[in-house]
Amino acid sequence: MELEQDSNLTLPLFLFDETLSERDLETPDLLLTIVLDDELLTQLCQNPSADSSIAITVNSYQLEAVNQTFADIIDTEHDAQLTLTHGPLLSAVLNTQKETTFVSPQMDMMPTFDLGDEDE
């Protein structure tokens, strides 16, 4: 499979703390842009069973600070990981050198299509 150079996936990241459930999904702290290469796409095509998940280490990614409070994280050591759960649902985790964690909301990898009203 050949990919174009701009085949990326961008996920919003939010500081993992006690205010996470109250956060506005439209205003993330960071944006994680992942390069979708052949190996990563192969791993993303899996659908784990209901009682398991698959952790995928991400080696090629970029961070952008949306919230300037976290701009210094861009230049420090950090690592990103994707988690694939049954559905399949995809989420991301970013851990920083200062042991700060950022998470993304789960994203459904199998989009549903509205086929109209079935009662008609």
N, C-alpha and C positions, 0 to 999 in steps of 0.2 A: 504494500500500500504506500503510495507516495503522498506526502503531505506538503501543502504549501507552507512557505516560511512563516506565515502569520496564523497558523493553527494554534490558538491559545484558548484557555479556559480561565475566566476571571471570576473569582469568588470574593464576596465581602467578608471581612473578618471583624469580630467584635471582642473586646477585652472580656475574658472569662472571669466574672466576679459576681457579686450578689445582685447587681443591677441588670444583669444580662436579660432577664425575662421582660424587663420594662423598656428595653432599647427599641428605637425606631429602625426598622430594617432598611430604610432609605438613607440612613446616615451611619455607615460603618466607620470603624476606626482606621482600618487598613484595607487595601485591595491586594489580593494575591493573584498574580497572573502566572499560569502554569503553561509551559510549552508542551503541547500534545504530540509526543513522538510515537513511533510505532509500538515501542515496548509499553509505554503508559496506556495507550489505547487498548492494547491487548488485555492488560490488567483490568481496565475499566469495563470490559465487556463481560465480566463475570457477574453472577448473581448468587451471592452466598445464601445458605439455608437460613431459615428464620431464627435459629439460635446461634448464629455465628456472624463474624464480620471479617473483612480483609483489610489489613493495613498496608498502604502503599507509600513508600518513601519517595518524596519528590526531590529530584536533584537539580532540575532546571526551572527556576521560577524567578519572578521579580516582585518586589513589594513597593507599594505606593502608600504614603501616609495621607489619608483623607483628613483625619483629625491631627492637626499639627502638634498636639501634645505628645504624639508617638513618633514624630519625625526622626528622632535620634535612633530609633530601633533599626531603621534602614541601614545604617552604617555599622551595626553591631552584629555579632554572631547570632544566627537563628537557624532553625530547621523546620521544614514543612512536611506534613504527612496528610494523605487522604485516607478516609475511612469509608469503605463500601459495605453497607448493610443490606439485608434482605429488602427487596423492592424492585430493583436496586435503588438505594438512596445513597447519595454521596455527600460527604462533609469534609471540611479541612480543619487542621489544627496547626498552629504555628507556635513553637516554643522559642523563647528568647534566652540569651545568655544570662539575663537577670532573673530567670525562672518565671517570666510573665507568659501567660498563655492566652492566645487568641483563637476563637472558633468561628466557623461559618455555620449558617443554618443548613439543615439537610436539604439537598436538591434531588428531586425525583429524576432518575435517569431514563425513565420510561414515560414520556409525555402522554397524556390522555387526549383524545380527540373527541370533540362534541359532534355526535352524529345526528343531532336534532332530537326532536321529541319522538320517543318510541311509541306514544299512544296514538299517533296519527294514522 
